[in-house]
Amino acid sequence: MDTTTIRIVAALVALFVFLPLVLVPYWRIFTKAGFSGWLVLLMIVPFVNLIVLYYVAFSNWKVTPNRPG
């Protein structure tokens, strides 16, 4: 296999295997916290992902935790 084929296969594996493994949990966290799940698209962009993560972590969430009893 030549280098171009290896790069194409690696890109496809990253796109269809690794990205969903990382982005799906973030989608669930954002929606459970009351934010738009589409924020997950910003998690792909380097350095912007850190800003989004800090924004979500330190902002007031729109949901309240369930309290037993």
C-alpha positions in Angstrom: 0.0 0.0 0.0 1.2 3.4 -0.8 1.3 6.4 1.6 -1.8 8.1 0.2 -3.9 5.0 0.7 -2.7 4.6 4.3 -3.5 8.3 5.0 -7.0 7.9 3.5 -7.7 4.8 5.6 -6.3 6.5 8.8 -8.6 9.5 8.1 -11.6 7.3 7.6 -10.9 5.4 10.8 -10.5 8.6 12.7 -13.7 10.0 11.2 -15.9 7.0 11.8 -14.4 5.4 14.9 -12.5 7.8 17.1 -14.6 10.9 16.7 -17.9 9.2 17.7 -16.2 7.7 20.7 -15.2 11.1 21.9 -18.1 13.3 20.7 -21.1 11.2 21.7 -20.4 11.4 25.5 -19.9 15.2 25.2 -23.2 15.4 23.4 -24.9 13.6 26.2 -23.2 15.8 28.9 -24.1 19.0 27.1 -27.8 18.1 26.6 -28.1 16.8 30.2 -26.6 20.1 31.4 -29.2 22.0 29.4 -27.0 23.2 26.6 -27.3 22.6 22.9 -25.8 19.3 21.8 -24.4 21.1 18.8 -21.7 22.5 21.0 -20.0 19.2 20.4 -18.9 20.4 17.0 -16.7 22.9 18.7 -15.0 20.1 20.5 -13.3 19.2 17.2 -11.5 22.6 16.9 -8.2 22.7 18.9 -8.1 25.3 21.7 -11.8 26.2 21.1 -12.6 22.9 22.7 -11.0 24.0 25.9 -12.9 27.3 25.9 -16.2 25.3 25.5 -15.3 22.9 28.2 -14.5 25.7 30.7 -17.7 27.6 29.6 -19.9 24.5 30.3 -18.0 23.6 33.5 -18.2 27.0 35.2 -21.6 28.3 33.9 -24.9 27.9 35.6 -26.6 24.8 34.3 -30.3 25.1 33.3 -31.2 21.9 35.1 -31.3 20.9 38.7 -30.1 17.6 40.1 -32.6 15.0 41.2 -32.8 14.8 45.0 -33.9 11.5 46.5 -36.9 11.6 48.8 
